[in-house]
Amino acid sequence: MLVKDRVLGQKDLLLGGLAVQARVIGALMLRDMRTRFGRTFFGYVIQVLWPLTHLLVVMSIYLVIRRLMPFGTSPAVFLGTGILPYILCLYPARMISMSLVQNQPLLYFPIVKSVDVVLARGFLETITSFWVIAIFCFILYVFGVEVMPIYPEQALLAIFATIYLGFSIGFLGAVLCKIIKFWIVVVFIMLILMYVTSGAFVYVAALPPRIQYYMSWNPLFHSVEWLRSAYYDGYGNDILDRGYLVGFASVNLFAGLVAEKVIRRILLQN
């Protein structure tokens, strides 16, 4: 066989494998939607409205309690850029962490891998997150709030980095939750602590340097600062670390991939 033919054969084999995996993930997404939301369209609508309602209710309560914002002229924008990273990161992370536990029977099919189950849940949660963003921005626009950031490209990068962080936390959590039964409780506590220390409701620059330093260890904190920097010129320049956020997510994802590969047999047995 010629080298050229061998290379083409390997390429076709790779493309065929990717096509099969894509079909498997697509089927798992459809099954996940029907299992969690029912067979009607309204089931998925409720799934979108749940985090959206959380976002709007928390914002409304805070606006009633505190009418003055510590930064900027629009309370809705300041609060929205603080709460939205939580919706984009921690909601998906929680749901992805439970994906392997909730779909254990599917792993007995040879064509279905644990990575496929996690990816299917991750893609579905990402689609839901973008629906939440779109509807939230539309609601603000209807009420006359300027939703277009000064730096749109930075806003998009912050959104994708936040989703990436949520997926990486969820991936590692899914593997650990399958092995350690109580780990889902650890995940919930960790996500709550990340939310509380993310700086969603405060102007971080006004806090003491020591508190800023401790908060900066929280990757979600940098998601909030990154998104706000797209709306406020010069915001977060002193403490925002985009590399730390992406690096933390990458290390988490790598750890999840390694753990999944090492304990693949355990995932099938338990």
C-alpha positions as CSV (number, residue, x, y, z in Angstrom):
1,M,0.0,0.0,0.0
2,L,1.3,3.4,-0.9
3,V,2.0,5.9,1.9
4,K,-0.5,8.3,0.4
5,D,-3.2,5.6,0.4
6,R,-2.4,4.7,4.0
7,V,-2.6,8.3,5.1
8,L,-6.0,8.7,3.3
9,G,-7.2,5.5,4.9
10,Q,-6.3,6.7,8.4
11,K,-8.0,10.1,7.7
12,D,-11.2,8.4,6.6
13,L,-11.1,6.2,9.7
14,L,-10.6,9.2,11.9
15,L,-13.5,11.1,10.2
16,G,-15.7,8.0,10.5
17,G,-14.9,7.7,14.2
18,L,-15.7,11.4,14.8
19,A,-19.0,11.1,12.8
20,V,-20.0,8.1,15.0
21,Q,-19.2,9.9,18.2
22,A,-21.1,13.0,17.0
23,R,-24.2,10.8,16.3
24,V,-23.8,9.2,19.8
25,I,-23.5,12.6,21.5
26,G,-26.5,13.9,19.5
27,A,-28.6,10.9,20.5
28,L,-27.6,11.3,24.2
29,M,-28.6,15.0,24.1
30,L,-32.0,14.1,22.8
31,R,-32.4,11.4,25.4
32,D,-31.3,13.8,28.2
33,M,-33.8,16.4,27.1
34,R,-36.7,13.9,27.0
35,T,-35.6,12.3,30.3
36,R,-35.2,15.6,32.2
37,F,-37.7,17.8,30.5
38,G,-40.3,15.4,29.1
39,R,-41.3,15.0,25.4
40,T,-42.9,18.4,25.1
41,F,-41.3,21.7,24.2
42,F,-42.5,23.3,27.4
43,G,-40.3,21.1,29.5
44,Y,-37.2,22.6,28.0
45,V,-38.7,26.1,28.3
46,I,-39.0,25.5,32.1
47,Q,-35.3,24.5,32.1
48,V,-34.4,27.8,30.5
49,L,-36.7,29.9,32.7
50,W,-35.4,28.4,35.9
51,P,-31.9,30.0,35.9
52,L,-33.4,33.1,34.2
53,T,-35.9,33.5,37.0
54,H,-33.1,33.1,39.5
55,L,-31.1,35.8,37.8
56,L,-34.1,38.2,37.6
57,V,-35.3,37.6,41.1
58,V,-31.9,38.1,42.7
59,M,-31.4,41.3,40.7
60,S,-34.8,42.6,41.6
61,I,-34.4,42.0,45.3
62,Y,-31.0,43.7,45.3
63,L,-32.3,46.7,43.4
64,V,-35.1,47.2,45.9
65,I,-32.7,46.9,48.9
66,R,-29.9,49.0,47.4
67,R,-30.9,51.7,44.9
68,L,-27.4,53.1,44.6
69,M,-24.7,51.2,42.7
70,P,-21.1,51.3,43.9
71,F,-19.9,51.6,40.3
72,G,-21.4,52.8,37.0
73,T,-24.7,54.4,36.3
74,S,-26.8,51.3,35.5
75,P,-27.7,49.1,38.4
76,A,-29.0,46.4,36.1
77,V,-25.8,46.2,34.1
78,F,-23.6,46.1,37.2
79,L,-25.7,43.4,38.8
80,G,-26.2,41.5,35.6
81,T,-22.5,41.2,34.9
82,G,-22.0,39.9,38.4
83,I,-24.8,37.3,38.5
84,L,-24.6,36.1,34.9
85,P,-21.2,34.4,35.3
86,Y,-22.8,32.3,38.1
87,I,-25.6,31.2,35.7
88,L,-23.1,30.4,33.0
89,C,-20.7,28.6,35.2
90,L,-22.1,27.1,38.3
91,Y,-25.5,26.0,37.0
92,P,-23.9,23.9,34.2
93,A,-21.1,22.6,36.5
94,R,-23.7,21.3,38.9
95,M,-25.7,19.5,36.2
96,I,-22.6,18.1,34.5
97,S,-21.3,16.8,37.8
98,M,-24.4,14.6,38.1
99,S,-24.4,13.3,34.4
100,L,-22.5,10.0,35.0
101,V,-24.5,9.1,38.1
102,Q,-27.8,9.9,36.4
103,N,-26.9,8.0,33.2
104,Q,-25.1,4.9,34.6
105,P,-27.1,2.4,32.5
106,L,-26.0,3.9,29.2
107,L,-22.3,3.1,30.0
108,Y,-23.1,-0.6,29.5
109,F,-23.5,0.0,25.8
110,P,-20.0,-0.4,24.2
111,I,-20.6,2.5,21.8
112,V,-21.3,4.9,24.7
113,K,-18.3,6.2,26.5
114,S,-18.4,8.2,29.8
115,V,-16.8,11.2,27.9
116,D,-19.8,11.1,25.5
117,V,-22.3,11.3,28.4
118,V,-20.4,14.3,29.9
119,L,-20.0,16.1,26.5
120,A,-23.7,15.6,25.7
121,R,-24.8,17.1,29.1
122,G,-22.2,19.9,28.6
123,F,-23.4,20.8,25.1
124,L,-27.0,20.9,26.3
125,E,-26.2,23.1,29.3
126,T,-24.2,25.4,27.0
127,I,-27.2,25.8,24.7
128,T,-29.4,26.6,27.7
129,S,-26.9,29.2,28.9
130,F,-27.0,31.0,25.6
131,W,-30.8,31.1,25.7
132,V,-30.6,32.6,29.1
133,I,-28.2,35.3,27.9
134,A,-30.3,36.1,24.9
135,I,-33.6,36.4,26.8
136,F,-32.0,38.3,29.7
137,C,-30.4,40.9,27.3
138,F,-33.8,41.2,25.4
139,I,-35.6,41.9,28.7
140,L,-33.1,44.6,29.6
141,Y,-33.3,46.1,26.1
142,V,-37.1,46.2,26.4
143,F,-36.8,48.2,29.7
144,G,-34.4,50.7,28.0
145,V,-31.1,49.4,29.5
146,E,-28.1,49.6,27.3
147,V,-26.9,46.0,26.9
148,M,-24.2,46.5,24.3
149,P,-20.7,46.5,26.0
150,I,-17.9,48.9,25.1
151,Y,-15.7,46.0,24.1
152,P,-18.0,43.3,22.6
153,E,-15.1,40.9,21.9
154,Q,-14.0,40.9,25.5
155,A,-17.6,40.2,26.6
156,L,-17.8,37.2,24.3
157,L,-14.4,35.9,25.5
158,A,-15.5,36.3,29.1
159,I,-18.7,34.4,28.4
160,F,-16.9,31.5,26.6
161,A,-14.2,31.4,29.3
162,T,-16.9,31.2,32.0
163,I,-18.7,28.4,30.2
164,Y,-15.4,26.6,29.8
165,L,-14.7,26.9,33.5
166,G,-18.1,25.5,34.3
167,F,-17.6,22.6,32.0
168,S,-14.2,21.8,33.4
169,I,-15.5,21.8,37.0
170,G,-18.4,19.7,35.9
171,F,-16.2,17.1,34.1
172,L,-13.9,16.5,37.0
173,G,-16.9,16.5,39.4
174,A,-18.7,13.9,37.2
175,V,-15.9,11.5,37.5
176,L,-15.4,12.1,41.3
177,C,-19.1,11.9,42.0
178,K,-19.2,8.5,40.3
179,I,-16.5,7.2,42.6
180,I,-17.1,9.1,45.9
181,K,-20.8,9.0,46.7
182,F,-20.8,12.1,48.9
183,W,-18.7,14.2,46.4
184,I,-21.8,15.9,45.0
185,V,-22.3,17.5,48.4
186,V,-18.7,18.8,48.2
187,V,-19.4,20.2,44.7
188,F,-22.5,22.0,46.0
189,I,-20.6,23.6,48.9
190,M,-17.7,24.6,46.6
191,L,-20.1,26.2,44.1
192,I,-21.8,28.2,46.8
193,L,-18.5,29.4,48.2
194,M,-17.4,30.4,44.7
195,Y,-20.6,32.4,44.3
196,V,-20.3,34.2,47.6
197,T,-16.7,35.2,47.0
198,S,-17.0,36.1,43.3
199,G,-17.6,39.8,43.9
200,A,-20.9,39.7,42.1
201,F,-22.6,42.3,44.3
202,V,-19.7,44.5,45.3
203,Y,-17.2,46.9,43.8
204,V,-14.1,44.9,44.5
205,A,-11.6,47.8,44.1
206,A,-13.2,49.4,47.2
207,L,-12.4,46.4,49.4
208,P,-9.2,46.1,51.4
209,P,-6.2,44.6,49.5
210,R,-6.1,41.5,51.7
211,I,-9.7,40.6,50.9
212,Q,-9.1,41.3,47.2
213,Y,-6.1,38.9,47.3
214,Y,-8.1,36.1,48.9
215,M,-11.0,36.6,46.4
216,S,-8.6,36.5,43.5
217,W,-8.0,32.8,44.2
218,N,-11.6,32.2,43.1
219,P,-11.6,31.7,39.3
220,L,-15.3,32.8,39.1
221,F,-14.1,36.1,40.5
222,H,-12.1,36.7,37.4
223,S,-15.1,35.8,35.2
224,V,-17.0,38.6,36.9
225,E,-14.2,41.0,36.6
226,W,-13.6,40.1,32.9
227,L,-17.2,40.5,31.9
228,R,-17.4,43.8,33.8
229,S,-14.2,45.0,32.1
230,A,-16.1,44.8,28.8
231,Y,-18.7,47.3,30.0
232,Y,-16.6,49.6,32.1
233,D,-13.4,51.1,30.6
234,G,-10.4,50.4,32.8
235,Y,-12.4,48.1,35.2
236,G,-10.4,45.4,36.9
237,N,-7.0,46.2,35.4
238,D,-5.2,45.9,38.7
239,I,-6.5,42.5,39.8
240,L,-8.1,40.8,36.7
241,D,-6.1,37.7,35.6
242,R,-7.5,36.1,32.5
243,G,-4.7,33.6,32.3
244,Y,-5.4,32.3,35.8
245,L,-9.1,31.7,34.8
246,V,-8.3,29.8,31.6
247,G,-5.4,28.0,33.3
248,F,-7.5,26.9,36.2
249,A,-10.2,25.6,33.9
250,S,-7.6,23.8,31.7
251,V,-6.0,22.1,34.7
252,N,-9.4,21.0,35.9
253,L,-10.3,19.6,32.5
254,F,-7.0,17.8,32.2
255,A,-7.4,16.3,35.7
256,G,-10.9,15.1,34.7
257,L,-9.7,13.5,31.5
258,V,-6.8,11.7,33.3
259,A,-9.1,10.5,36.1
260,E,-11.7,9.2,33.6
261,K,-9.0,7.3,31.7
262,V,-7.4,5.8,34.8
263,I,-10.7,4.6,36.5
264,R,-12.7,3.8,33.4
265,R,-13.3,0.2,34.6
266,I,-14.5,1.4,38.0
267,L,-17.0,3.7,36.2
268,L,-18.5,0.7,34.5
269,Q,-18.5,-1.5,37.6
270,N,-20.2,0.9,40.1
